[in-house]
Amino acid sequence: MNYESNIVLSENQYKVVGTRPVRHDGVDKVTGRALYGADIHMPQLIYGKILRSPHAHARILSINVDKLIDNPLIEAVVTCSDLPEMEPGQENASLKYLRDNVIASDKVLYKGQPVAAVAAKSSHDAEEALTLIEVEYEILNPVTTAYESIYENTTVIHEDLNTTETYASIRNPRNIASHIQHSIGDVYKGFEECDVTVEKEFHTKTVHQGYIEPHNATAFWNKDGRLTIWRSTQGPFEVRETTARILNIDVSSIKVVPLEIGGGFGGKFDPYGDPVAALLSKKSGKPVKIVMSRSEDLESTGPTPGSYIKIRIGANTDGRILAAEALLAYEAGAYPGSPVDSGALCIFAAYDIPNLEINGYDVVVNKPKTAAYRAPGATNAAFATETVIDEIAEKLNIDSLDLRIKNAAKEGTRRPDGPIHPKIGSLEVLKAMKEHHHFNTPINKPNEGRGIAIGYWMNGGGPASCTLQVNYDGTINLNEGSPDIGGTRTSVAMQAAEVLGLQAEDIFPSVLDTDAIGYTSGTGGSSVTFKTGRAAYDAALDLKRKLMSRAARIWDVDITLVAYQNGEFIAGIDHASNPEQHMTFRELAEQLEDTGGPITGSANTNGEGEGGAFAGCIVDAKVDPETGKVDITRFTIIQDVGKAIHPSYVEGQMQGGSVQGIGWAMNEEYIMDNKGHMMNSNLLDYRMPTSLDIPMIDTVIVEVPNPRHPYGVRGVGEVSIIMPPAAIANAIYQAVGIRLNNLPMNPETVMKGIWSSQE
């Protein structure tokens, strides 16, 4: 079956941008030459292992490492006492949380929290040594859900936690770390004018990013005080800064060398084993490598939060949404910092609603501290909004897509958090959904239904640096600071190649360490093609100006008479009549050494103007009413990408995010017992989707250029995960007539819904 693959609205035509060259790192990765974190080896390397708490909530009464002191197999032992002293005070509370998450001091707040660590010549010896460490605990009652933490009389996890309100910090020993609020108009008056109102509660479980490669870190603290860390990371500069804070050393004393990443999705920003490996290295005088097991990674690093959401939306009989309100309670894990702020921003951001109020709560629970996961916070929120929107459409007897079109946010619409939407492709995406033959193909099979959902993500920017060096053979070395996830080396190189009139294959991109490149914020927020691509664009312009100046010097003409077109330098008014004043890029490169030396171009950008992303999906699902099994039979995602620099990579991001959204919807969850222990900390029991669970993900690229980028780029990596849970829930309703408000929608959940509907 042939599907429409692209809807292209961008009118600009380019020679490199929009093509599909082979990725620069492809051969290294398929042949095994690419270097990942666990591949690091060096002289005198020893291995670290971490002792982790067996309890979800307990007070540490004592730690005894005496049995390891004279053990000849052990190179070093560290506990919290090896961290530098910290001044007391509320201003250092966040630092204490960072340190305790790396190695606990007075309490453990989740099962798997580090308590001590050892280093030995072999990982086996280090593992065995952990059994000789004696820790005495006072076990406390755990709190494992946001709902429980807010609405039930639960144990206080942090006695010193202040609740940060929107404009103040309130001393109140409870488990709410912060409260944010957004409002537009008069929500009470708005609901009075509504003819139809739907109010629902939603619960979602903790889920993991599911990257292939577990966390790792190798550290060598040299005798000169210089610390070098090799790791797979999305944010080498963030790792450098956080590690410096934890160890109380200058950032200039740390060099972070980013290696290839076996998946990140937001989960590889925070340092976990890095400060521990550094302390072990400092004590032993040798480089130390720590590589987590899969169970350690699931239990001890940052998943995305479970949540409780209560939402109410109202509309009039014309289908105009007049009012909406939401309460979002997101699990931060053991320490403050859930993505409830972005969830609160996104929950109604796809719509133009004149009256709304949103209250978001960051709630600490006895689980690992949460980390980012692809559009963090937005998937939970859209699950609530998009299922309620469908129910309103049904009550009004209006097509649910038409209801979305009627109420869609557009350029000039105010977001719930205040800013005005710039140019976004919301209506273009909705039009593409309405015209797509997937949407218009009837479903006539029993127990099969079709659902839709839309989503918004604001995307990220941030500072970025890039340098370009001309080689004498006419090629370019491109140096950047953004670790490559999803082929960003190539998408960045393509933007430089477009400026210089070269082929993408003429650009050789490298991701450098924190000593070798200017500050660049991490690979997250769908930011790299936008921000680092812009830095490469500006660096290419800088290089182009310098090369034109060199050509003018060679020809002894004014630089204003030199032009650069299609990879060729030309001088004079009548270019065609003077062929001697023509020079290719390579010909000029060959003369650089004899005409003034090498030339480089460089640029630093602040990454502003990133532009939001808007997308929708159409899902067909078949439900077995006897078993509750749900099969996704057809899936189409439509997304405004601004401009697809490399369409294959864009399609891959759209498909990858959709697959993760399907997993979140159908299977994935942290299964916790009443002690706060994760019961499925392996990839057999933590079930992510495989190729057997997923149909072909059809993609429709909509290009509404971002006016604040020279090629119209918008981030594309995150919005695709937002819609699948809601769209699948809507499809299940159309198939068997049950509304599901809890994730995941596994067979057990579906059967409970079917049985409840029959009572």
Residue pairs with C-beta under 8 A, 6 or more apart in sequence:
3 437
3 438
3 636
3 698
4 436
4 437
4 700
5 698
5 699
5 700
5 701
6 647
6 700
6 701
7 428
7 432
7 638
7 700
7 701
7 702
7 703
8 701
8 703
9 425
9 428
9 702
9 703
9 704
10 643
10 703
10 704
10 705
10 712
12 643
12 705
12 711
12 712
14 498
14 711
15 498
15 501
16 494
16 497
16 498
16 502
16 503
16 504
17 494
17 495
17 498
17 643
17 645
17 711
18 643
18 644
18 645
18 647
19 494
19 504
19 646
20 646
20 647
20 648
21 490
21 494
21 503
21 504
21 505
21 646
22 505
23 487
23 489
23 490
23 649
24 489
24 490
24 493
24 507
24 508
24 509
25 34
25 260
25 484
25 489
27 33
28 34
29 260
34 260
35 259
35 260
36 213
36 216
36 232
36 259
36 260
36 261
36 262
37 213
37 215
37 216
37 217
37 218
37 230
37 231
37 232
37 259
37 291
38 213
38 216
38 289
38 291
39 259
40 218
40 230
40 259
40 289
42 218
42 220
42 287
44 286
44 287
45 218
45 286
45 287
45 288
45 289
46 75
46 119
46 120
46 121
46 280
46 284
46 286
46 287
46 288
46 289
47 119
47 120
47 121
47 122
47 123
47 125
47 126
47 288
47 289
47 290
48 117
48 118
48 119
48 126
48 273
48 276
48 277
48 280
48 288
48 289
48 290
49 117
49 118
49 119
49 120
49 123
49 126
49 127
49 129
49 130
49 290
50 114
50 116
50 117
50 130
50 273
50 276
50 290
50 296
51 114
51 115
51 116
51 117
51 118
51 130
51 133
51 135
52 111
52 112
52 113
52 114
52 115
52 296
52 299
52 300
53 104
53 108
53 110
53 111
53 112
53 113
53 114
53 115
53 137
54 111
55 108
55 111
55 137
55 139
55 675
55 676
56 108
56 109
56 110
56 111
56 142
56 144
56 366
56 367
56 675
56 676
56 677
57 107
57 108
57 109
57 110
57 139
57 140
57 141
57 142
57 143
57 155
57 157
57 366
57 676
58 107
58 108
58 137
58 138
58 139
58 140
59 106
59 107
59 137
59 138
59 140
60 104
60 105
60 106
60 107
60 108
60 115
60 135
60 136
60 137
61 136
61 137
61 138
62 134
62 135
62 136
63 79
63 115
63 116
63 133
63 134
63 135
63 136
64 133
64 134
64 135
65 77
65 79
65 116
65 132
65 133
65 134
67 132
67 133
67 134
68 74
68 77
68 118
68 129
68 132
68 133
69 77
71 129
71 132
73 120
73 121
73 125
73 129
74 118
74 119
74 120
74 125
74 126
74 129
75 119
75 120
75 121
75 280
75 283
75 284
75 286
76 118
76 119
76 279
76 280
76 281
76 283
76 284
76 288
77 116
77 117
77 118
77 119
77 129
77 133
77 283
78 103
78 116
78 117
78 118
78 276
78 279
78 280
78 283
79 103
79 115
79 116
79 117
80 99
80 100
80 103
80 104
80 105
82 279
82 283
83 99
83 103
83 246
83 247
83 275
83 279
84 247
84 248
86 92
86 95
86 96
86 99
86 248
90 160
90 162
93 160
93 161
93 162
94 336
95 245
95 246
96 105
97 335
97 336
97 369
98 242
98 245
98 246
98 335
99 105
99 246
100 107
100 109
100 113
100 335
101 113
101 272
101 334
101 335
101 369
102 114
102 246
102 271
102 272
102 275
102 276
103 114
103 115
103 116
103 117
103 275
103 276
104 113
104 114
104 115
107 140
108 115
108 137
109 157
109 334
109 335
109 364
109 366
110 299
110 300
110 333
110 334
110 366
110 367
110 368
110 369
110 676
111 299
111 675
111 676
111 677
111 678
112 296
112 299
112 300
112 368
112 678
113 300
113 334
113 368
114 276
114 300
115 133
115 135
116 130
116 133
116 135
117 276
117 279
117 280
117 290
118 126
118 129
118 130
118 133
118 280
119 126
119 280
119 281
119 283
119 284
119 286
119 288
120 126
120 129
123 291
140 155
141 154
141 155
142 155
142 366
142 675
142 676
143 149
143 154
143 155
143 157
143 175
143 364
143 365
143 366
143 676
144 365
144 366
144 367
144 672
144 676
145 306
145 308
145 331
145 365
146 305
146 306
146 307
146 308
146 329
146 330
146 331
146 361
146 363
146 365
147 203
147 308
147 329
148 154
148 365
149 175
149 176
149 329
149 331
149 363
149 364
149 365
150 175
150 176
150 308
150 329
150 361
150 363
154 175
156 173
156 174
156 175
157 175
157 334
157 364
157 365
157 366
158 173
158 175
158 364
159 173
160 173
161 173
161 174
161 175
161 177
161 336
161 364
162 169
162 170
162 171
162 172
163 169
163 170
163 172
163 174
163 176
163 177
163 178
163 179
164 170
164 177
164 178
164 179
165 178
165 179
166 179
166 180
166 181
175 363
175 364
175 365
176 361
176 362
176 363
176 364
177 332
177 336
177 337
177 362
177 363
177 364
178 336
178 340
178 361
178 362
179 359
179 360
179 361
179 362
180 340
180 341
180 344
180 359
180 360
181 357
181 358
181 359
181 360
182 344
182 345
182 356
182 357
182 358
182 416
182 417
182 418
183 356
183 357
183 358
184 353
184 354
184 355
184 356
184 414
184 416
185 323
185 354
185 355
185 356
186 355
187 323
187 324
187 325
187 355
187 356
187 357
189 323
189 355
190 314
190 322
190 323
190 354
190 355
190 356
191 197
191 312
191 314
191 322
191 323
191 325
191 355
193 314
193 316
193 322
193 323
194 314
194 315
194 316
194 322
194 323
195 314
195 315
195 316
195 317
196 314
196 315
196 316
196 317
196 392
196 395
196 396
197 312
197 313
197 314
198 312
198 313
198 314
198 388
198 391
198 392
198 395
199 310
199 311
199 312
200 310
200 311
200 312
200 384
200 387
200 388
200 391
200 739
200 741
201 308
201 309
201 310
201 311
201 741
202 307
202 308
202 309
202 310
202 311
202 380
202 383
202 384
202 387
202 741
202 742
203 306
203 307
203 308
203 309
203 741
203 742
203 743
204 306
204 307
204 309
204 380
204 383
204 725
204 742
204 743
205 306
205 668
205 669
205 670
205 743
205 744
206 303
206 304
206 305
206 306
206 331
206 367
206 370
206 669
206 670
206 672
207 303
207 304
207 373
207 663
207 664
207 668
207 669
207 670
208 267
208 298
208 303
208 304
208 373
208 668
208 670
208 686
209 263
209 264
209 265
209 266
209 267
209 303
209 304
209 371
209 373
209 374
210 263
210 265
210 660
210 663
210 668
210 688
211 261
211 262
211 263
211 264
211 265
211 267
211 268
212 262
212 263
213 232
213 261
213 262
213 263
214 291
214 292
214 293
214 294
214 296
214 297
215 232
215 268
215 272
215 273
215 291
215 292
215 296
215 297
215 301
216 231
216 232
216 273
216 289
216 290
216 291
216 292
217 229
217 230
217 231
217 271
217 272
217 273
217 274
217 276
217 277
217 289
217 290
218 229
218 230
218 231
218 277
218 287
218 288
218 289
218 290
219 227
219 228
219 229
219 230
219 274
219 277
219 278
219 280
219 281
219 287
219 288
220 227
220 228
220 281
220 286
220 287
220 288
221 227
221 278
221 281
221 282
222 228
223 285
225 249
225 253
226 253
226 255
227 243
227 247
227 249
227 253
227 254
227 255
227 278
227 281
228 254
228 255
228 256
228 257
229 239
229 240
229 243
229 254
229 255
229 256
229 257
229 274
229 277
229 278
230 257
230 259
231 239
231 256
231 257
231 258
231 259
231 271
231 274
232 258
232 259
232 260
232 261
232 262
232 264
232 268
233 239
233 256
233 258
233 259
233 261
233 264
233 268
233 269
233 483
233 522
234 261
234 264
234 266
234 268
234 269
234 483
234 485
234 522
234 523
234 524
235 268
235 269
235 483
235 521
235 522
235 523
235 524
236 256
236 257
236 258
236 481
236 483
236 513
236 514
236 522
237 256
237 481
237 514
237 519
237 520
237 521
237 522
238 269
238 270
238 521
238 522
239 256
239 269
239 270
239 271
239 274
240 251
240 254
240 255
240 256
240 514
241 251
242 270
242 271
243 254
243 256
243 271
243 274
243 275
243 278
244 250
244 251
244 253
244 254
246 271
246 275
247 275
247 278
247 279
254 514
255 513
255 514
255 515
256 513
256 514
257 513
257 514
258 483
258 511
258 513
260 484
261 268
261 483
261 484
261 485
263 485
264 485
264 523
264 524
265 372
265 373
265 374
265 660
266 304
266 371
266 372
266 373
266 374
266 376
266 524
267 301
267 302
267 303
267 371
267 372
267 373
269 371
269 372
269 522
269 524
270 301
270 302
270 369
270 371
272 292
272 300
272 301
273 290
273 292
276 290
277 288
277 289
277 290
278 288
280 288
281 287
281 288
292 300
292 301
294 681
294 682
294 683
295 681
295 682
298 670
298 678
298 681
298 682
298 686
299 368
299 678
299 681
300 368
301 368
301 371
302 333
302 368
302 369
302 370
302 371
302 372
303 333
303 367
303 368
303 370
303 371
303 373
303 670
304 339
304 370
304 371
304 372
304 373
304 376
304 379
305 330
305 331
305 332
305 333
305 338
305 339
305 340
305 370
305 377
305 380
306 330
306 331
306 367
306 670
307 328
307 329
307 330
307 331
307 343
307 380
308 328
308 329
309 326
309 327
309 328
309 329
309 347
309 380
309 381
309 383
309 384
310 326
310 327
311 324
311 325
311 326
311 327
311 347
311 384
311 385
311 388
312 323
312 324
312 325
312 326
313 321
313 323
313 324
313 385
313 388
313 389
313 392
314 321
314 322
314 323
314 324
314 392
315 321
315 322
315 392
315 396
315 403
316 322
317 396
319 393
319 396
319 398
319 402
319 403
319 406
319 407
320 406
320 407
321 351
321 352
321 353
321 392
321 407
322 353
322 354
322 355
323 353
323 354
323 355
323 356
324 348
324 351
324 353
324 355
324 356
325 356
325 357
325 358
326 344
326 347
326 348
326 357
326 358
326 359
326 381
326 384
326 385
327 359
327 360
327 361
328 340
328 343
328 344
328 347
328 358
328 359
328 360
328 361
328 380
328 381
329 340
329 360
329 361
329 363
330 338
330 339
330 340
330 343
330 360
330 361
330 362
330 363
330 370
330 377
330 380
331 338
331 363
331 364
331 365
331 367
331 370
332 338
332 362
332 363
332 364
332 365
332 369
332 370
333 364
333 365
333 367
333 368
333 369
333 370
334 364
334 365
334 366
334 367
334 368
334 369
335 364
335 369
336 362
336 364
337 362
337 369
337 370
338 362
338 363
338 370
338 377
339 370
339 372
339 376
339 377
340 360
340 361
340 362
340 377
341 360
341 362
341 377
342 375
342 376
342 377
342 378
342 458
343 360
343 376
343 377
343 378
343 380
343 381
344 358
344 359
344 360
344 377
344 381
344 416
344 417
345 415
345 416
345 417
345 458
346 375
346 377
346 378
346 381
346 382
346 455
346 456
346 457
346 458
346 722
347 358
347 381
347 382
347 384
347 385
347 416
348 356
348 358
348 385
348 416
349 409
349 415
349 416
349 421
349 456
349 458
349 612
350 382
350 385
350 404
350 408
350 409
350 426
350 454
350 455
350 456
350 614
351 385
351 404
351 407
351 408
351 409
352 407
352 408
352 409
352 410
352 413
353 407
356 416
358 416
366 676
367 670
367 672
367 676
372 524
374 657
374 660
374 717
374 718
374 721
375 455
375 457
375 657
375 718
375 719
375 721
375 722
378 455
378 456
378 457
378 718
378 719
378 722
379 661
379 664
379 721
379 722
379 725
382 453
382 454
382 455
382 722
382 723
382 725
382 726
383 725
383 726
383 729
383 743
384 726
385 726
386 453
386 454
386 455
386 723
386 726
386 727
386 730
387 726
387 729
387 730
387 739
387 741
389 400
389 403
389 404
390 400
390 451
390 452
390 730
390 733
391 739
392 403
393 399
393 400
393 402
393 403
394 400
396 403
400 452
400 730
401 430
401 433
401 434
401 439
401 452
404 430
404 452
404 454
404 616
405 427
405 430
405 431
405 434
408 426
408 427
408 430
408 454
409 415
409 421
409 424
409 426
409 456
410 421
410 424
410 426
410 427
411 421
411 422
411 423
411 424
412 420
412 421
413 420
413 421
414 420
414 421
415 421
421 612
422 611
422 612
422 707
422 708
423 611
423 704
423 705
423 706
423 707
424 456
424 611
424 612
424 614
424 640
424 704
425 614
425 640
425 702
425 703
425 704
426 454
426 456
426 614
426 640
428 640
428 702
428 704
429 454
429 614
429 615
429 616
429 638
429 639
429 640
429 702
430 454
430 616
432 638
432 700
432 702
433 439
433 452
433 616
433 618
433 638
436 618
436 636
436 638
436 700
438 618
438 620
438 634
438 636
438 698
439 450
439 452
439 618
439 636
443 449
443 450
443 620
443 734
445 622
447 622
447 623
447 624
447 625
447 735
447 736
448 620
448 621
448 622
448 623
448 633
448 735
449 620
449 621
449 623
449 730
449 731
449 732
449 733
449 734
449 735
449 736
450 618
450 619
450 620
450 621
450 731
450 734
451 618
451 619
451 621
451 726
451 727
451 728
451 729
451 730
451 731
451 732
451 733
451 734
452 616
452 617
452 618
452 619
452 727
452 730
453 616
453 617
453 722
453 723
453 724
453 726
453 727
453 730
454 614
454 615
454 616
454 723
455 614
455 615
455 616
455 719
455 722
455 723
456 612
456 613
456 614
456 719
456 722
457 526
457 612
457 613
457 715
457 718
457 719
457 722
458 610
458 612
458 613
459 525
459 526
459 527
459 530
459 610
459 611
459 612
459 613
459 714
459 715
459 718
460 524
460 525
460 526
460 527
460 607
460 610
460 715
461 525
461 527
461 530
461 531
461 606
461 607
461 608
461 609
461 610
462 520
462 521
462 522
462 525
462 527
462 531
462 606
462 607
463 519
463 520
463 521
463 531
463 604
463 605
463 606
463 607
464 480
464 481
464 482
464 520
464 521
464 528
464 531
464 532
464 534
464 535
464 604
464 605
464 607
465 480
465 481
465 517
465 518
465 519
465 520
465 535
465 602
465 603
465 604
465 605
466 478
466 479
466 480
466 492
466 496
466 532
466 535
466 536
466 538
466 539
466 602
466 603
467 478
467 479
467 517
467 539
467 600
467 601
467 602
468 476
468 477
468 478
468 479
468 496
468 536
468 539
468 540
468 542
468 543
468 600
468 601
468 602
469 476
469 477
469 479
469 598
469 600
470 476
470 543
470 547
470 589
470 592
470 598
470 599
470 600
471 477
471 589
472 589
472 590
472 592
472 593
473 586
473 589
473 590
474 502
474 506
474 584
474 585
474 586
474 587
474 589
474 590
475 506
475 507
475 508
476 496
476 497
476 500
476 502
476 506
476 507
476 508
476 543
477 508
477 510
478 492
478 493
478 496
478 507
478 508
478 509
478 510
478 536
478 539
479 509
479 510
479 512
479 516
479 517
480 489
480 492
480 509
480 510
480 511
480 512
480 517
480 520
480 532
480 535
480 536
481 511
481 512
481 514
481 517
481 518
481 519
481 520
481 532
482 488
482 492
482 511
482 520
482 522
482 523
482 528
482 531
482 532
483 511
483 522
483 523
484 511
484 523
485 523
485 528
485 717
486 649
486 652
486 653
486 656
486 717
487 646
487 649
487 652
488 523
488 528
488 529
488 532
489 509
489 511
490 504
490 509
490 646
490 649
491 528
491 529
491 533
491 645
491 646
491 649
492 509
492 528
492 529
492 532
492 533
492 536
493 504
493 507
493 508
493 509
493 536
494 504
494 507
494 645
494 646
495 529
495 533
495 534
495 536
495 537
495 540
495 645
495 710
495 711
496 502
496 507
496 536
496 537
496 539
496 540
497 503
497 504
497 506
497 507
498 537
498 711
499 537
499 540
499 541
499 544
500 540
500 543
500 544
500 567
500 585
501 564
501 565
501 566
501 567
501 568
501 585
502 567
502 585
518 604
519 604
520 532
521 527
521 531
521 607
525 610
525 715
525 718
526 613
526 714
526 715
526 716
526 717
526 718
526 719
527 607
527 610
527 715
529 645
529 713
529 715
529 716
530 607
530 610
530 611
530 706
530 709
530 713
530 714
530 715
531 605
531 607
531 610
533 645
533 709
533 711
533 713
534 605
534 607
534 709
534 710
534 713
535 603
535 604
535 605
536 603
537 603
537 710
537 711
538 603
538 605
539 601
539 602
539 603
540 601
541 601
541 603
542 601
542 602
542 603
543 599
543 600
543 601
544 564
544 601
546 599
546 600
546 601
547 564
547 569
547 585
547 588
547 599
548 559
548 562
548 563
548 564
548 569
549 559
549 562
550 588
550 592
550 595
550 596
550 599
551 562
551 569
551 571
551 583
551 588
552 558
552 559
552 561
552 562
552 571
553 595
553 596
554 583
554 588
554 591
554 595
555 562
555 571
555 581
557 571
557 572
557 581
561 571
561 572
561 573
562 569
562 570
562 571
563 569
563 570
563 571
563 575
564 570
567 584
567 585
568 582
568 583
568 584
568 585
569 582
569 583
569 584
569 585
569 588
570 581
570 582
570 583
571 578
571 581
572 578
572 581
575 581
575 582
592 598
592 599
608 708
609 706
609 708
609 709
610 706
610 708
610 714
610 715
611 642
611 706
611 707
611 708
611 709
611 713
611 714
611 715
612 714
613 639
613 640
613 641
613 714
613 715
613 716
613 718
613 719
614 639
614 640
614 719
615 637
615 638
615 639
615 640
615 654
615 719
615 720
615 722
615 723
616 637
616 638
616 639
616 723
617 635
617 636
617 637
617 638
617 658
617 720
617 723
617 724
617 727
618 634
618 635
618 636
618 638
618 727
619 632
619 634
619 635
619 636
619 724
619 727
619 728
619 730
619 731
620 632
620 633
620 634
620 635
620 731
621 630
621 631
621 632
621 633
621 728
621 731
621 732
621 735
622 630
622 631
622 633
622 735
623 629
623 630
623 732
623 735
623 736
623 750
624 630
624 631
625 736
625 754
627 747
627 751
628 746
628 747
628 748
628 749
628 750
628 751
628 754
629 747
629 750
630 666
630 728
630 732
630 745
630 747
630 750
632 662
632 666
632 693
632 694
632 695
632 728
633 695
634 695
634 698
635 658
635 662
635 694
635 695
635 696
635 697
635 698
635 724
636 697
636 698
636 699
636 700
637 654
637 655
637 658
637 697
637 698
637 699
637 700
637 720
637 723
638 699
638 700
638 702
639 654
639 699
639 700
639 701
639 702
639 716
639 719
639 720
640 702
640 703
640 704
640 714
641 650
641 701
641 702
641 703
641 714
641 716
642 703
642 704
642 705
642 706
642 709
642 712
642 713
642 714
642 716
643 703
643 705
643 706
643 709
643 711
643 712
643 713
643 714
644 650
644 701
644 703
644 716
645 711
645 713
647 701
650 699
650 701
650 716
651 699
651 701
653 716
653 717
653 720
654 697
654 699
654 701
654 716
654 720
655 697
655 699
655 720
656 720
657 717
657 718
657 719
657 720
657 721
658 697
658 720
658 721
658 724
659 689
659 694
659 697
660 721
661 720
661 721
661 722
661 723
661 724
661 725
662 689
662 693
662 694
662 724
662 728
663 688
663 689
664 721
664 724
664 725
664 743
664 744
665 724
665 725
665 728
665 729
665 743
665 744
665 745
666 689
666 693
666 728
666 744
666 745
666 746
667 687
667 688
667 689
667 693
667 744
667 746
668 686
668 687
668 688
668 744
669 743
669 744
670 678
670 680
670 686
671 678
671 679
671 680
671 685
672 678
672 679
673 679
679 685
680 686
703 712
704 712
705 711
705 712
706 712
706 713
706 714
725 743
725 745
728 745
729 739
729 740
729 745
732 738
732 740
732 745
732 750
733 739
733 740
736 750
736 754
737 757
738 750
738 753
738 754
738 756
738 757
739 753
740 749
740 750
740 753
742 749
